Amino acid sequence: RLCAPGGVHHGSPDKDPAVRLEVLRLAGELRVPFTTGILIGIGETRAERLEALRAIAALHAEHGHIQETIIQNFRAKPATKLAEAEEPDLEDLLWTIAAARLILGPEANIQAPPNLSPGVYQRLVAAGLNDWGGVSPVTPDHVNPEAPWPALEALAARTAEAGKVLVQRLPAYPAYARAPDVWLAPAVATLVRQASDAEGWARGDTWSPGETTPPTLPAARLARADAGLARAVERGAAGERLGTADIMHIFTARDADYAHVTAAADALRRAVSGETIRYVVNRNINYTNICTYRCTFCAFSKGKTHEALRGPAYDLDHGEIVRRAVEAWDRGATEVCLQGGIHPDYTGDTYAGICAAIRAVLPEMHIHAFSPLEVTQGAATLGLSLHDYLARLKAAGLGTLPGTAAEILDDEIRAIICPDKVNTAEWLAVARTAHGLGLRTTSTIMYGHVETSRNWARHLLALRDLQAETGGFSEFVPLPFVHMEAPMYLRGLARRGPTFREAVLMHSVARLVLHPHITNIQTSWVKMGPAGAALALQAGANDLGGTLMNESISRAAGTQHGQEFPPDAMESLIRSIGRTPAQRTTLYGAVPEERKRASYAAAELTAVVQTAPRRKAALAG
């Protein structure tokens, strides 16, 4: 009707509804996220608006590609055919927004330009709007230049008055940004991944794990947290096992919700572990960076002769491993942490031999070594069960195991980032068996790459359930993905780590979800940076981890820190947030005074020797 002579669309064949709907249909078939909408007040009837909205709904039901529907109110312009036409009033706009919400459903994104309806934002939101569209601080609205965009700060404030939080999005809405391989061309998918957070929103900061300076998160504008989120937080703090949906809801926390979650987690930390922040004086010894696995997130492993980005391949002999352990003992360490790549020539005897070599020289040094991946591989090479092989390692001197190689304990994600590694059930089986033998382990998560909060929730629940069964996890350590040199990031297949908000929330949500079973939540100063770690310690964490002395894995991925954080620096950081520092052993016991004195008076580290790769015959010795 509007295309007929006298109608506003006469002479514009592209305005033909059949043509427009065919474009929408083809976009759906091609899986192109599509923005559409209706312009009201141009001579159409309300019935015709409803007909248009129903057509949009039908196409979306078939293809799932309509990412937003704009309800735009006509503004008369001088020197146009409708210069004297009456513009739709506010009530007409509100009626149409409400009708769109009812027809398109609760999950639809419905937009109305804020510059065309100043002063009535709360009413627009109440009618069903959930998107303000594109708002530019640098360009005018070229269609309606007489209507300036609201300033972003003002828009955020007015949105908060409507009880909502203003969150920046990408041109592709979150549902499509979370599934870029389905909806986006490869080059575009890479850019969207790099610009998005785990929910698919635009990253709220430019921080990445490994950087030294954390961003300042915006102050809360809302007066109170969402009631449903607050109830879930309360149940978690009471020790109730939360469901996946509740955990995902908590991970969405922003503004007042974020303040509520972090404060609740910190209050729970205070109730569980008091005002003492503990750390362990230890040394990391990465005995080889040669690895047969090709985990897509790992920038550490090398082939036998590959010199890649961060130095040549190495394979430490027993002499260098023991030398580093002795030097660590002399510097006050109570623990050596040993991890490395899965060398193709290593067998279960290799790992036992490393333990025995250290134990022979340093019988009092705690050996914290070998993730479930090394244990699984070592047992397989000797034809032993997990139980028998772990018992053999324990007899050789192994004290505890690091809970690394967990990455994300959800096989949906492991199939993408580490398809040839142990799966979730296998990882949990090693931890369960170790716990049954009296070998405690840590637990970890490596997050911020391709996964979402659903996968985080599954991971945390898997750890909680095993801990309820065995009680063998000593702590939980969130490890944000360091993207800089990671292969999957360089190939455009991953995000650039978690945002800082997500990184802090991981500590808070872990405190709430794992309570009361895992009582120690550790923050990684290597990944978070000292300033970021300090903030995590005020959001549920109670442990600052190890001094390390040497750290190669995060440095290989691109962190700006990671070699050593000595006791004086640890304690200065802890005191700066009003807490009491305390050295601990691996298993959270008291540290002898002699060890403490040695740690405070530690000499400078001598240069490490990265033993060149050896032939298989030499490894047995």
N, C-alpha and C positions, 0 to 999 in steps of 0.2 A: 504493500500500500504506500509506504513512504518513498518507494522508487518511482511511483507514477507521476505524471505531470502535476506540478504543484507541490509535490512532496519534497522533503529536504534532501532526499537521496537521488532525486531525478537527475539524470545525466552523469551519474557516478556508478558505472556497472560493477565496480568492485564492492559496492555496498549491497549488492543483491544477497539476501539472506541465504539462498541456496549455495551461492559461491562461497560465502563466508563459512558456512557449515561444512562444505566439502573440504576447505582448507583445514578446518579443525579436525575433520575425520582423517585426512591424509597425515596430518601431524601425529595423530594417535597411532596410526599404523606404523609410522616410522619411529615411534617412541621418542618424540621431541617434546620436552616440557613446554607447555604453552600457556601464555597469558592471554586472557580474553576479557570481555566485559560488555556492559551496555551503557549507552549515553541516554540519560533520561531528560525529558522536557523538550523534545524536538518534534512533538506532534503525535507521539505514540500514545496508546492507551495503556492503562495498567494491565489489562488482559494480555496485551502484546508483550509487555515486559515479562510477565509470568511465562508466556509461551517461549520466549527467548531463553529464559533461565532453565526451563525444563529441557530444552534442546541441548543446552550446555551440559546439564546433569546427565542426560542420556549418553552423550559422547564420552563423558568422563567415566561413567559406569562401565562402558565397553572397553576403554583403553587406559584409564587411570592417568591421563597426561595433563589434565587442566590444573595447573599449579596455582593460579589465582584468577579471581573474577573481580573486575573493577566496576564499581557502581559510581559513575561520574555524572555529576549534575551539570547541565548545560549552562554556560555563561554567554550572554549576548555580547557580540562584538560590533563595534562601529564598522560601517562600510561593508557589512555582510547582509545576506538576504534576510537573516533573522535578527537584524540589529534592534528592532523594536519589539521582539518577541518577549513574552513573559517567561521569566526563569522559574524553574521548580522551587517550591519553598522547602524549608527544613523538614516539615512533616512528611512531604512527599518523598524526600530523600531517605528519611528514617524508615518509612513504610517499605521502600524498595530494598534497603539493606536487610531489614527483618525478613522480607519475603525470600531474598536470596539465601539467607542463612537457613530458613526452613526447607527450601527446595534443594539446596546443594549439600546440606548436612553439616554435622558438627566438625568434621575434619577439613572442610573446605577453607581456603584462604580468601577472605572477602575484604576488598580494599576500597577506600574512598579517599581522594586527595585531601590532605589536611589544609592546604592553602585555600581551598575553595569553601571551607566551612570553619573559619576561625571562631574561636570562643565557644564551640559546642562539642568539643572532643568527647567529653564524657557521655553525651547523648548518642554520638555515633557508635562508641564502644558498646554502650548498653543495648543498642539495636542489633548488634551482632558483628560489628567490624572487628577484625583482628590484624589488620595490616595498613600501614600508612603509605605504602608504595615508595617510589623513589623520591628522596628528599635531598636536594643538593645544596651544599654550602658554597658552591662556586659558580653554578649556572642558574639562570632563571627558568621558570616554567615557560617554555617557548610557546605553548598553546595558550596559556593564560598569563601573559607577562604582567598583567595588572595585579596579579595575586602573588605576592612574594612567598617563598617557602618559609616556614617557621624555622627559627634557629634550632639546632639539634638539642641544645640544653633546655630550651623552652619546651620543645616537643617531649622530651623525656619527663620534664616536670609535670606537664599537662597529662601525659599518659599515666604517670604515677597517681595523679588526682583521680583518675578513673579506676585505680586499683590494679593497674597493669605495669609490667616492666618493659621498657623499650629495649629491644635487642636488634642489633644490626644483622641483616641477612644478606645472602649473595643473590645475584640474578636468578640462579637456580635455587628453588626452595629446598629446605632441609631433606625432605623425603627423597628428592632427586639427587641432591649432593651426597647423600649416604649410599646411593647406588649408582655411582658414576659410570661403571662399566655397562650398565643397562641403558642409561638415559643420555649419556654425553659422548661426543666424539673424543678419541684418545687425547688429543692435545688439550682440549677444553677440560677433560676429566683431570688431567694432571694439575692444571691451574686451580681447579675447584678443590681438589684434595689439599693443596698447599695453603689455600685460603680459608679452610673450614676447620671447625672443631669437631668433637666426636658426635655431636648431635646434628651436624650439618649446617649450623649457623656460621656467620663470619667470625673468624678468630677475634676475640676481644682485646688482644694485646699482641705485641711483636716478640714477646719472650719465647725462647726455646730452651729446653733442658741443656745444661752445660754452660749457659751464659751466667755472667757474674752479677748482674743487677736485675732484680725482679721488678715488675711493673707495680705501680700503685693502682689497686683496684678501686673502682668508683664507690663512693659512699652510698649507703642504702637510702632510697627515696621512700619506699613503702613503710608504713608505720608498724606492720606486723607480718609475720610469716604466714604462708598459706596454711590453713587449718589442717588439711589432709597431710601435708608434709610434716607439720609439727607433730601430728599423732604418730606417724611412722617413726620419727626420730625418738619420740618418747618410748615407744615400744622397743626400739633397738637398745636404748639406754637402759631399759629394764631387763635386758637379756633375752628378749623374745627373738626367735628366728624369723627374720623378715623374708617376704617373698620377693621374687625377681621384680615385679612391678613396683613395689615399694622402694626397692633399692634404686631402680632406674629413676624414680620420681625424685629421690633425694639427690641424685647426681645432676639433676637439672637445676639445682639451687643457684639462684642469682639474687642480688639485691638483699632484701630483708630475709629471704630464704637462706641465702649463703651465710649471712651473719648468724642466723639461728642455728644452722647445722654446725658451723665451726665452733660457735660458743658452746653448744651442747656437747660436742665431742671433747672440747677442752675441759669442760666441767667433769665429764666422765673420766678423762685422763687424770684429773686431780683426785677424784675419788678413788681410783684404782691404784695409782702409783705415786701420788703425792707431788711434791714440788722438786723432786730430785730428777735431774737428767743424767743418764748414764752413758758411758762410752767405753770402748775397749781399746787398749793399745795393742795393735796387731800389725802384721805385715802381709800384704798380698804378694804371692809368688805365682805368676802365670808361667808355668813350666814349658809350655809350647804354644805357638800360634799356628801350628800346622794342623789342619782339620779336614777330614773327608766330607764333612757336612757342608752344605751351602745354604745356611739359613739366610733368608733374604734381608734380614735386619742387621746382620753382623758385619762390622767393618774391621773385625779383629783377626779373623782366621786367614791363613795364607796357604797356598799350595807349597810344595817342597822347595820350589825355586822362585816363587813369585815375590816380587818386591813392591807391589802396589803402592798405596798412598802413605803408609805409615811405617816404613822400614822393612827390613828383610825378614825372612822366616828364621825362626830359632827353635832350639830343642835343648833345654837345659840338662846338663849332666848332673849326677848326684852331688858332685863336688860343689857346683855353684848353688844348687838348691840348699844344701846344708850350710854353705857359707852365709847365704842370705838369712837363713833361720838363726844361726849363731849371732850374726850381727843384730838381728831383731831382738834376741834375748838380751844381748848386752845393752840395748837401748830401752829396756824395760818392757818389752812385749810379753804378753801371756799367751798369745795365739799366733799361729801362722795359718793363713787361708790360702789353699792351693787349688787352682783351677786352670784349665787350659783347653785347647782344642782336642778333638778326637783324632789323634795321630794314627795313621793307617798301620803303623808298626807296633803300636802299644797293645799290650794284652792286660788281662787282670793282674798278672805278675808285676807289670810296670807300676801300677798304682800302689800295690802292696809294698813294692820295693822302695818307693819314695817315702812312705810312712816309716818303714823300718829304718831307713837311712837317717831320718830326722830323730826318731826315737832313740837310736843307739847313741847319739851325741847329746841330745837334749831331752832327757826322760820327763822333765817337768813341763815342757812346752805342749800346749794344747794344739792338736792337729785338727783343723776344721777344713775338710777337703772333699772334693768330688761330688758333683751334682748327680741327680738321678740318671742323667745321660751317661756319664762316665761309669757309673755303677752298672747300668744295664749292659753297656758295651763290654766292660771288664768281665762280668759274669758270663756273657755269651762266649767270649774268646776261650774261657776255661771249661765251658760246659757245665757250669755250676748254677744252682738255683740262686735267686736273689738272697735268700736267707743264708745259705752257706757262704756265698761270696762276701756278704756284709760281715758275717762273723769272722771271716778270714781277715778283712780289713781292720776290724776292731782289734783282733789279736795282734796285728802288725803295728797298732798305735793310733788308729783313727779314733778321734774323740767325738766329733759331730760332723754333720754334712750341711753344706749350703743348699738352700732351696731354690737355686737358680735352675735354668733350663725349663722353668715353668712357663715363662712368657705369658700367654693367655691360656688358662686351663679350660679350653673350649675347642673341640676338634674342628668346628666350623672355621675358626681363625688359624689354628695350627696347620690346616691343609693349605693355607695361603702363605704363611710366613716361615714354616719349618716342616714341610710335608714328610721329610725323611727322618725326623726326630721322633723321640718317644711320644706317644699320644697321651691324652689326659689320664686314661686309666693306668697306663704304664708308669707315668710319673707318680701318681698317687700310690701305686703298688710299692714302689721303692720307698717312699716316705713311710707308708704303713709298716713295711717289713723292718725298716731301720728302727722305727719307734718300738716295735715289738722286741727288738734286741737291746733296747736301752740306749740306742744312738739317737739323740735328739737332732732335729734339723731346723733350719730357718724356713721361712716361706716368703715368696716374692711374687710380684706381678710386673711385667714389662708392658707398658701401655702408652697409647698415643700415636698409633700407626694406622691400622686399617680397621680396628675393632670399634664397637660402640659400647654404650653403657650396659646394654643387655649382656654382652660378653663379660664385662667387669663384674656384673652381678653374679653370673654363673660361676666365675672364678672364685669370688669371695665365698660363696656358699659351699663350693667344693672344699675349700680349706676349712671353713667352719665345721662342716660335717665330719671331716676326718679328725680334726682336733677334738671334737666332742667324743669321738670314738677312742682315740689314742692318747691325747694330751701331750703329744711329742713335739709340737712346734714351739720353739722358744720365742720367736718374734715374727712379725710380718714386715716386709720391706718393700714399699712401692719404688719401682725403678722406672722413671719416665724415659720414654724412647728418645735417644739422642740421634737426630736425623742427619747431621751434616755430611757424614761420609757413608751412611748406610746404603747398601746397594739398591734396596727397594725404593728409597727416596730418590736417589740419583736417577732411577728409571721412571720416575713420576708416578709410582704406585703406592705412595704412603703420604700421610700427613706429616707435618714438621714437628712431631711430638705433641704432647698435650699443651693446652693453654695453661697459664699460671693458675687461673681459677680451678681448672680441672686437676692440676697437680696438687694443689692444697686440699681440694675436696677429697682426693683419693685417700689421704691420711685421715681426714675426718670421717668419711663414710666407713673406712676400714675399722676405725675405733668403734663405731656404732654397730656395724654388722657382725664383727667377730667377737664382740663382748657376749658373755664373760670368758670365753674359751681361750682366746689369744690376748694376753694382757699387755704385751710390749709391741708398740708400733714405732718402727724406726724410720727416720728420714735420712736420705742420702745427700750428704753435703757435696758429694761429687756431682750428682745430677742436678740438685736444686740450687747449688751454690750456697755459701755460708749464710747470706742474707735470706735466701729463700728457705733454707732449712730452719732458720730462726722463726719464720712465720709458720712453718709446719708444726714446730714445737709449741706453738700457741693455738693450734687447731686440732689437737688430738694426739700428736706424736709425743713420745716420752723418752726416745733414745736417739743418740746421734751417731751410732754405728762405730766404725773403727778409724784409727788414725792412718791406717793403710801402709804408709811409707813408700810403697810403689803401687801404682794402679795403671794398667795398660789398656783395659778393654774400653772404658769410657773415653780415654784419651784418643784411642784409635778412631772412635766414632766422631770426635770433634769437640769434646768439652774443653773449656778454658781452664779448668783446674782438675786435680785428680791425683797428684803425686803423694802429698802428705799433708795432714792437718794435725800438728803435734799437740800434746796435752795442754800446753799453755794457751794455744789458740782455741782449742775446744772449750776450755774452762772460761776463757774470756767471753766467748760467744754465749755460753750458757748463762753466765752472770749478767750479761747485757740485757736479758729478758727477765731478770729477777728470779732465776732459778738457781738451785744448788747443784754443782757438778759432782760427779762421783765416777771414779774408774770402776769397771766391773770385769769379771771374767767372761768367757764365752757364754757360760750358763748363768750369768747374772749373780755370781757369787762375789764375795769380798776379795779384794786384791791385797796381797801381802805388802807391807810397808816397804820392804826392800825393792819390790817391783816398781812401786810408785816413785821412789827416789831415783831409781835408774832411769825411769821415763822422763823425769824432769831434767835430768842431767845428760840427756842423750847427746852423743857426738854426731857430727855430720855423717850422712850416709856416704859410703864409698861407692864408686861407680860400679854399676852392674855389668856382668859379662853375659851377653846373649849368645850362648853356645850355638854354633852353626849346626844345621841338620846333620845327623849321623846316619850311617847305614844301619840296617836292621840288626846285623850281627853285633854292632857296638851297643845297641840299646839294652841288651840283656845284662851288660856289665854296668 
